[in-house]
Amino acid sequence: MTHYTPETVFDALGDCAVRWQWKANALYAEFCFSDFATAFAFMTKVAEVAEKMNHHPDWENSYNRVAISLRTHDQNAVTDLDIALAIEISVLYTTL
């Protein structure tokens, strides 16, 4: 399993890199929506993808904002799983 660094992670994210940043040794992004219902619908879709991947984000929600942090805890690193989930999350966001 590949472990990414701040220097290598953004190449791996490709076009999705603009949304994500390196923060506290994890991938981090904030997503804003028009209202709580849309933010919650997004979280539900992310939860479905995360469950299928068996890889779950750390996140928080405040009204229309969802903040997501990705890091593979048992590897103590950002790994291929985080890259794959970040890309899926970015795609979900653009399709809402």
C-alpha positions as MATLAB code, in Angstrom:
seq = 'MTHYTPETVFDALGDCAVRWQWKANALYAEFCFSDFATAFAFMTKVAEVAEKMNHHPDWENSYNRVAISLRTHDQNAVTDLDIALAIEISVLYTTL';
ca = [
       0.000    0.000    0.000;
       1.374    3.381   -1.021;
       1.886    6.019    1.658;
       1.584    9.581    0.362;
       3.322   12.731    1.502;
       2.447   16.391    0.957;
       4.805   16.265   -2.033;
       3.220   13.219   -3.723;
      -0.455   13.305   -2.812;
      -1.621   15.964   -5.251;
      -0.254   14.204   -8.324;
      -2.162   11.113   -7.243;
      -5.392   13.127   -6.888;
      -5.134   14.461  -10.431;
      -7.939   16.879  -11.356;
      -9.506   16.447   -7.905;
      -6.473   17.999   -6.206;
      -7.908   21.522   -6.330;
     -10.529   20.664   -3.728;
      -8.205   18.938   -1.211;
      -5.403   20.162    1.004;
      -2.864   18.512    3.296;
      -3.784   19.254    6.891;
      -2.573   17.506   10.067;
      -1.126   14.564    8.104;
      -4.432   13.933    6.320;
      -6.341   14.959    3.226;
      -8.847   17.655    4.114;
     -11.641   19.407    2.234;
     -14.670   21.526    3.009;
     -17.831   21.349    0.935;
     -20.528   24.036    1.046;
     -24.144   23.637   -0.006;
     -27.240   25.795   -0.297;
     -28.867   24.308    2.798;
     -28.726   21.580    5.438;
     -30.840   19.097    3.444;
     -28.420   19.189    0.508;
     -25.403   18.846    2.814;
     -27.033   15.876    4.515;
     -27.878   14.258    1.153;
     -24.206   14.600    0.202;
     -23.136   13.004    3.479;
     -25.516   10.109    2.838;
     -24.014    9.497   -0.604;
     -20.480    9.692    0.803;
     -21.454    7.237    3.546;
     -22.717    4.740    0.954;
     -19.458    4.923   -1.021;
     -17.340    4.736    2.145;
     -19.255    1.690    3.345;
     -18.708   -0.113    0.018;
     -14.992    0.694    0.236;
     -14.893   -0.211    3.942;
     -12.991    3.018    4.453;
     -14.651    5.725    6.495;
     -13.914    9.447    6.725;
     -13.600   11.644    9.748;
     -16.082   14.435    9.185;
     -18.182   17.134   10.710;
     -21.266   18.970    9.597;
     -22.507   22.425   10.504;
     -25.696   23.456    8.726;
     -24.660   23.702    5.041;
     -20.974   22.836    5.463;
     -19.340   19.416    5.500;
     -15.665   19.088    6.435;
     -13.970   15.791    5.588;
     -10.599   14.456    6.685;
      -9.147   11.269    5.190;
      -6.339    9.196    6.672;
      -5.861    5.446    6.960;
      -5.672    5.074   10.719;
      -4.198    1.567   10.854;
      -1.383    2.696    8.512;
      -0.961    6.062   10.251;
      -0.726    7.604    6.778;
      -2.593    8.821    3.738;
      -2.833    5.776    1.464;
      -4.366    4.573   -1.800;
      -7.673    4.121    0.037;
      -7.750    7.806    0.920;
      -6.909    8.845   -2.627;
      -9.677    6.636   -4.037;
     -12.231    7.921   -1.541;
     -11.214   11.565   -2.082;
     -11.728   11.156   -5.819;
     -15.139    9.532   -5.281;
     -16.152   12.316   -2.892;
     -15.058   14.988   -5.374;
     -17.112   13.345   -8.126;
     -20.163   13.142   -5.857;
     -19.837   16.829   -5.039;
     -19.741   17.849   -8.686;
     -22.817   15.766   -9.516;
     -25.156   17.208   -6.866;
];
